[in-house]
Amino acid sequence: MSLTGALSNAISGLTAATRSAQVVSSNMANSMTEGYGRRDVELQRRTREVAE
């Protein structure tokens, strides 16, 4: 794996963790708000073609 690929993976993971933390905090802050629905984060695997 190249350095660029490793950095791309790290950024992707940090972005997913950040978004998950935002959704959890929003769910907690609004848990007593009438009409608020719990939000979820769905993570998906990203595949990339490798040039030979």
C-alpha positions as CSV (number, residue, x, y, z in Angstrom):
1,M,0.0,0.0,0.0
2,S,1.3,3.4,-0.9
3,L,1.5,6.3,1.5
4,T,-1.3,8.1,-0.3
5,G,-3.5,5.0,0.0
6,A,-2.8,4.7,3.7
7,L,-3.5,8.4,4.3
8,S,-6.7,8.1,2.3
9,N,-7.8,5.2,4.5
10,A,-7.0,7.1,7.6
11,I,-8.9,10.1,6.5
12,S,-11.9,8.0,5.6
13,G,-11.9,6.3,9.0
14,L,-11.6,9.6,10.9
15,T,-14.5,11.0,8.8
16,A,-16.7,8.0,9.7
17,A,-15.8,8.3,13.4
18,T,-16.5,12.0,13.4
19,R,-19.9,11.5,11.7
20,S,-20.8,8.7,14.2
21,A,-19.9,10.9,17.2
22,Q,-22.1,13.8,15.7
23,V,-25.1,11.5,15.3
24,V,-24.7,10.0,18.8
25,S,-24.5,13.5,20.4
26,S,-27.5,14.7,18.4
27,N,-29.5,11.7,19.5
28,M,-28.6,12.3,23.1
29,A,-29.3,16.0,22.9
30,N,-32.7,15.5,21.3
31,S,-33.8,12.4,23.1
32,M,-36.5,14.3,25.0
33,T,-37.6,16.5,22.0
34,E,-41.1,15.6,20.8
35,G,-41.1,14.3,17.3
36,Y,-37.4,13.7,17.1
37,G,-36.5,10.4,15.6
38,R,-33.3,8.5,16.4
39,R,-30.7,8.7,13.7
40,D,-28.3,6.0,12.6
41,V,-25.0,5.9,10.7
42,E,-24.6,3.2,8.1
43,L,-21.0,2.5,7.1
44,Q,-20.1,0.8,3.8
45,R,-17.0,-0.7,2.5
46,R,-15.4,1.3,-0.4
47,T,-13.6,-0.8,-3.0
48,R,-11.0,0.6,-5.3
49,E,-9.6,-1.0,-8.5
50,V,-5.9,-1.6,-8.3
51,A,-3.9,-1.0,-11.5
52,E,-1.5,-3.7,-12.4
